[in-house]
């Protein structure tokens, strides 16, 4: 089920290496920073998608109004 890079054994090894490199005090800070970055990225992507859909809806309504005129 968990083959490849997301296998539990591999994740534990990566976590152990990160613990050795950064230490137990820095790991929560790094996790918080990564979470914040991912959240901002998702928000930006959602904004871009909504702007794109708004633009396409405006173009469709303009096209419909041009056809009726």
Contact map, one row per residue, 1 for C-alpha under 8 A:
111000000000000000000000000000000000000000000000000000000000000000000
111101110000000000000000000000000000000000000000000000000000000000000
111111100000000000000000000000000000000000000000000000000000000000000
011111100000000000000000000000000000000000000000000000000000000000000
001111100110000000000000000000000000000000000000000000000000000000000
011111110110000000000000000000000000000000000000000000000000000000000
011111111110000000000000000000000000000000000000000000000000000000000
010001111111000000000000000000000000000000000000000000000000000000000
000000111111100000000000000000000000000000000000000000000000000000000
000011111111110000000000000000000000000000000000000000000000000000000
000011111111111000000000000000000000000000000000000000000000000000000
000000011111111100000000000000000000000000000000000000000000000000000
000000001111111110000000000000000000000000000000000000000000000000000
000000000111111111000000000000000000000000000000000000000000000000000
000000000011111111100000000000000000000000000000000000000000000000000
000000000001111111110000000000000000000000000000000000000000000000000
000000000000111111111000000000000000000000000000000000000000000000000
000000000000011111111110001000000000000000000000000000000000000000000
000000000000001111111111001000000000000000000000000000000000000000000
000000000000000111111110000000000000000000000000000000000000000000000
000000000000000011111110000000000000000000000000000000000000000000000
000000000000000001111111111000000000000000000000000000000000000000000
000000000000000001111111111000000000000000000000000000000000000000000
000000000000000000100111111100000000000000000000000000000000000000000
000000000000000000000111111110000000000000000000000000000000000000000
000000000000000000000111111111000000000000000000000000000000000000000
000000000000000001100111111111100000000000000000000000000000000000000
000000000000000000000001111111110000000000000000000000000000000000000
000000000000000000000000111111111000000000000000000000000000000000000
000000000000000000000000011111111100000000000000000000000000000000000
000000000000000000000000001111111110000000000000000000000000000000000
000000000000000000000000000111111111000000000000000000000000000000000
000000000000000000000000000011111111100000000000000000000000000000000
000000000000000000000000000001111111110000000000000000000000000000000
000000000000000000000000000000111111111000000000000000000000000000000
000000000000000000000000000000011111111100000000000000000000000000000
000000000000000000000000000000001111111110000000000000000000000000000
000000000000000000000000000000000111111111000000000000000000000000000
000000000000000000000000000000000011111111100000000000000000000000000
000000000000000000000000000000000001111111110000000000000000000000000
000000000000000000000000000000000000111111111000000000000000000000000
000000000000000000000000000000000000011111111100000000000000000000000
000000000000000000000000000000000000001111111110000000000000000000000
000000000000000000000000000000000000000111111111000000000000000000000
000000000000000000000000000000000000000011111111100000000000000000000
000000000000000000000000000000000000000001111111110000000000000000000
000000000000000000000000000000000000000000111111111000000000000000000
000000000000000000000000000000000000000000011111111100000000000000000
000000000000000000000000000000000000000000001111111110000000000000000
000000000000000000000000000000000000000000000111111111000000000000000
000000000000000000000000000000000000000000000011111111100000000000000
000000000000000000000000000000000000000000000001111111110000000000000
000000000000000000000000000000000000000000000000111111111000000000000
000000000000000000000000000000000000000000000000011111111100000000000
000000000000000000000000000000000000000000000000001111111110000000000
000000000000000000000000000000000000000000000000000111111111000000000
000000000000000000000000000000000000000000000000000011111111100000000
000000000000000000000000000000000000000000000000000001111111110000000
000000000000000000000000000000000000000000000000000000111111111000000
000000000000000000000000000000000000000000000000000000011111111100000
000000000000000000000000000000000000000000000000000000001111111110000
000000000000000000000000000000000000000000000000000000000111111111000
000000000000000000000000000000000000000000000000000000000011111111100
000000000000000000000000000000000000000000000000000000000001111111110
000000000000000000000000000000000000000000000000000000000000111111111
000000000000000000000000000000000000000000000000000000000000011111111
000000000000000000000000000000000000000000000000000000000000001111111
000000000000000000000000000000000000000000000000000000000000000111111
000000000000000000000000000000000000000000000000000000000000000011111
